[in-house]
């Protein structure tokens, strides 16, 4: 006979009237934990549902005596509530980003993670391959007598740096600084086999490492530099383009010895030159042609607009809205337009004149808005440009479709169409930036 807890049965009975109104009874038991992971069971296949109690948290405590890239000397001691445990080594940036339940889920994705049953006073954990000069956390997951994964214990440690042959060093010199670019000359000595370099905004590298490290499994900033950099050999002048004006940057670089072992990373500080002035920043808006245009194998009506900042502008933003959606909340939209991102975002700001088209149906009243900041970071007045599309677009209407009407009234722009499809935008030699704006979604 199947056994069910009286509490669960009471809950099911209470739920039955709602299901009865739909003339359907539940046939699944769905469990969801506190981080949203869901597991389910077919009710006909459940033999028993019950509750149990364990007085304390099942844990396997760890002490690390020494650590290398291929071996860890340690002790593990289970407490009285722990019958077995899992043990795994993860990069510290991963462990630090996850709470205990998320870390359990992360480790459980690897079905080869072993389960241990014994205590160890002086054991050697082998069969591992860790990076030199990196930070890791040895994690145990305590399992109680019911087979439930419970307490998480974290033991941080660092591996020794690689033994470097010779003295690989790189001399660096900033040789050019423009509004949107800078160039650095790298001169490696004879002990350098190759080198990698990555640029990020000044003071942002640690944040980039903590943000993207768990995604890529980096164990050190050196890992990040090599993964996101481009291989260089010999003396070279390297130029970074499409950078933000009036911004300080740090370029991190790693030299490898003749055996491919990395020396400690270094960095050089540089900046782009100023763009704009201290006067009133302004963006002109000009209406362009209205045609049928290709939007991913679909011919849709497209209205072109050109946004041109004045010489006082350091950067600017723009958007196009259906007038009926814009007018009731115009002040809110303009406030969002004149805002900085909470974290670096690709295509949040524009710098040069931009011409792009927007999906808009015929005879539709719209409002294009744009605003710019001057060199002091002061926002200028928002330019509100009202227009109504023509009776029909120019060009061949064969196979054309109507533009999709956005629920929020924010009309889709071609120049930003693809940015919402990626979580980050990465160019080799630069740290990635997020690809989806957080407030006004200029797509």
N, C-alpha and C positions, 0 to 999 in steps of 0.2 A: 504494500500500500504506500502511495506517495505521501511524504510528510511535508507539511508547510507550517511555518511559524504563524501563530495566531495573530500576531501584529500585521504580518504581510497579508494574511487572509482578510483581516478586517479592512485593510487598505483597499484590497481588490473588491470587496463587497461594496465599500463606499463608492468606488469608481464605476460599478456596474450600471447604476441608473443612467449615467451619461452615455455609456456605450449602448445601453438598451434602446435609448432614444434613436440611436443611429442604426439599430437592429444588427449590430456587429459586436461580438465579444472579443476581448484581447486574446491574442495567441502568442505574444512575445513578452519576455521580461527584459527591460532595458535598464542598464546600470550606467550612470555617468559619474566620473570622479570630478574632483574640484578643479582640474585643469582642462576639463571638457572632453577627455577621452571616453569613448562609449564602447560598451560591450553588450551583446544581446544573446538571448537564448530562446529557443522554441519551447513554449510551455509544456507541450506534450512530452518533451524529452527530459524534463527536469524531474528528478526522483526525490530531491529533498532540498528544502530551504530552511536554514536555521541560523541562529545567532550564537556567538561565542564571545568570551572575554579573556583577554590576556592582561594581567595586572600592570605590566611594565612594557617599555619599548624594547623590541628585539634588536640588539646591536652587536656588531663585531668590531671591537676597538683595535686600532692599528698603531704601531710604533715603528717608525722607519729609522734604521741605523745608518744606512748609506745607500746611495743611488748612483747608477751609471746609465749609459744609454742602452745597455742590454741586460742589466741585472739590478734588482733591488733587494737589499738585505733588510728583513722586517720581522716583526712579531705580530700575531693576530690572536686576540682573546675574545671568545664569545661570552656574553653575559648569560644569566640564568634563563632568560626568555628566548634566547636565540638557539636554534637547533642546527642551522646551516647558514651560509652566506655566499653572496656573489662578490667577486673582487674584480675591479677594472681600473685602468689607468687612463685618464683623460687630460687633455690640455687644460691648464688652469683657467684660461680665458673662457672655456666652455663651462667648467664647473662653477666659476664665479657668476656666470650669467643665469644659471638655472637654480630654481628652488629644489627641494629634495624630491618631490614627486616628479617634476620634469626631468630631473637627473636620472631617476629610476627608469622612466620611459626611454630616455636617450640610451642608457646602457642596455636595456632589454631589446632594443632593435637589433643588437648583435646576438644572434642565436648561439654563437660559439662561446659566449661569456661563461666561464666555468662556475660550478657550485662546489664549495668546500664545506667540510663537516668537522674538521679537526682544528684545535688550537695549535699555534706554532710559536715557539719562544725565540728561535733564531733560524728563520727560513730564508731561502733564496728564491725570488720570483724571477724566472728566466723565460725565454721565448718572446721577449719584447724587443721592439726596435724604436727607441726614442731619439729625438734630435738633441744634439749637444747644445749647451748654453740655453736651455729652455725651462719653462715653468710648467709643472704638472701637478695633478692631484690624484692620489691613490684613493679610490672610493670603495667602501664595502657597503653592501645592502644586506641587513640582517633579515633572516627568514624565521618566522615562528613555527610552532608545532603544527599549525594548520596549513603551512605552506604559503602563508601570506608574507609578501615582501614589506618590510616595515622600516626600521631605523636606518638612516644613512650616516655614515661616518666619513669624514674627509680628512686626508692627511697630505698637506701640500709639501712639495719638494722641488728641487731644481737639479738638473743634470749639469755636470761639469762642461765648461767650454771646450770646443774642439782644439786639439793641438795643431797650431798653425806653423807651417814651415816658413822660415825666413821672417820678414817683416813687411807684409803687404800693406802699402799705404798709397793714398791717392791725394794729390794736391788739387785743390779746387779754387776757382776764381770766377766771380760774376763778371761777365764781359758785355752784357747788354740787358737793358730794362726798358720795355715799352708798355703802353697802356694794357695790352692784352697778351703780352709774352715776356719771357726773360730767357737768357742764355747763360749757361755755365760751362766753363772749360774744365775738363777732368784730365789730369795727368797722372796715370798710375806708374809706380816704380816697377822694377824688373821682377819683383816677387809676386806681382799680381797676374793671375791667369785670365781673369775676366771680372767684371763688376756689374752691379745692378743699382738702379736709382729710381726713387719714387718721390713725387712732390705732393705735399698736402698743405693746407692753410696752417699758418703758424699756431702751434699749440694744440692742433687737432689730431695728431697721429695716434696718441693713446686712445682717444675716443673712437677713431676709425678702427683701431685694432680690437677694441672691446665690442664694437658693433658688428663687425664682419668676421672676427675671429671664430666665434661659434659656428657660423655658417660654413666656413672653409676649413675648420679644424686646425688653424694655425696654433703653433706652440710658442711662438716668439714674434717680435717685430721683425727680426731677421727673416723669418719665414715669409711674412707679408711682403717685405721688400723684394725678395727673390721671386715670389709668385706674381706680383703685379708689376715688376720692373721689366726692362728689356735688356738683353745681354749686350754688353759693350766690351771691347778690347782696345787697348792702346789709347793714345791721346785723342780726345774728341771734344768738340763743342756741341753740347746738347741743348736744344731749344724746346721750351714748353709753350705751346700756343693755346688760345682760347681760355686764358686765365681771366680772373676777375680784376678789373682795374683797381688801383689804389689799395692793394691788399698785400700783406706780408705773407710769405710762404717759407716753408722749410723743405729742403730736398734731402731726403735720407738716402745714404748709399752704403753698399756692402762690397768689400773687396774679397775675392776668393784667392787662396794661395795656389801653388802649382799642383796640389793634390785635390783641389776643389773644396777645401775646408774654408768656411767663412771667418774672416776676422770680425771683431766687434764693429757694429754699424756706427756710422757717424752722420752728421748732417751739417748743412750750410744754410744760412738764412739769406733770403733775397726778397725782392718785392717788385710788383708792377708799378708803373708810374701813374700819376693821377689823371683822371678823366673828368671833364666837366669844370664848372666854375662855382663861385659862391653866390651867384644870382638865382633868379627864379627858374626852376627846371620845368620844362613843358614838352608835351608830345603832340605833334600834329597828326591828324588822322585824315586820310584821303581815300575816297571811294574809287574802286577800280572796276574792272569788267565783271559782268554777271554771265556765266556760261555753264554748260553741262561739263562736268569734269570727272575724271576717273578716281574713285575712292575704293581701292582694293577690289577691282573687277566690277564695280558698280558705278554707273553713270548717275551722278547726283547734281542738283543745282548748286552752284558755288559762287559766292560773292567774294571778290578779292578786296582786300583793304591793305593800305600801307601805313605803317606807324613810323614816324620820324622824330627822334628826340632832338631838342635844340642843343646848342653848344655848352649850355650850363648843366646838362644832364650827365650824371655818372652812370646811371642805370635806370631802367623803367619796366613797367608791367602793363599788360593790356588784357582785355576780354571783350566779348560780344554777347549780348543778351537779347532775348525776345522782350520787347518793350512791355508787354502785359505782365511779364514776370519781374522785370527789373523795377518798374515804377513803384510798386508797393514797398519794396525794401531797398531802395536806392542808397540810402545812407549806410546801411549795413554792408552792401556790396562794395561801396567805395572805401569803407574802412578796411575791409579785407584786402582790397586791391593795394592800399598803401600800408603794407605790412611786410615784415621780414619773416623768413621761414624759421621754424623752431629748430631745424637742423639743416645742413646744406642740402639743397635741392637743385637738380638739373632743370633748366628752363624756368626757374622761378623769376629770374631777372633777364632782361635783354639789354644789349648795349649799342648795337648798330641798327640802322633803319631795317625794318622787317616788312616784307610783303608776303602775305599768305591768304589762302581762301578759306571760307567758312561755309558749312552746309546750311543753306537757308532756302526755304521754299519761296515761290513768287508771291508778290503782294504782301510781304510780311514786314511789319514795322519792328525795327531793332534799335538798340543803343550800343554803340561801340564806346568803350571807356579806356583811358590810358592815363598814367601818371608817372612822374619821374622824380628821382632824388638828385640833389646837387652834390657837389664834392664833400660838403659837410654832413651829408646824410639827411638833409632836410627835404621832405616831400613837397613838391609843387602842387598846384591846383590840378584837380582831376578834369580832363577834357572829356565832356560828354558829347558824342557825335550821333545824332539821330538820323536814320535813313530808312527808306522803304524799298525793298527789292522791286525790280521791274515785273511787268506782267508775265514775262517768260524769259528764260535764259537764252542766250545765243548758242548756236551750234545745233548738232544733230540730236534730236530728242529720242531717237530709236533706242528702245531698251532702257530708257532713263527711268529712275524711280524718284519718289518724293524723299526729301531729307527727313531724317528722324527728328521728331520734336522732343527736345530734352525736357525732362520733368522739372529740372531746376531752372530752366530758361537759359542756361549757359551753352551757347552755340559752339559746336565742335569746330576746332581749327586744325588745318592740315599740319602746320609746323609742330604742333604738340600732340598729334594723334597717337604716335607710337610710344611716347614716354610713359603712358599709364600701363603699358603692357609689361614693363620690367620693374623689378624691385630696386634695381640700382643701375647706374650708367657708368661703365668702366672703360677708360682709355688707357692702354699700356703706358706705364710711366707716371700715372696719377692714381691717387686713392679714389675709389668709387664715391659717387654721391647718389642719394636716393633719386628715383626717377618719377615719383608721383607727388605732386604738390599736396600739402596737408590741408589747405583751406580752400582757396579758389582753385578749382581744378581746370586749368586752362587747357582743355583738350579739344 
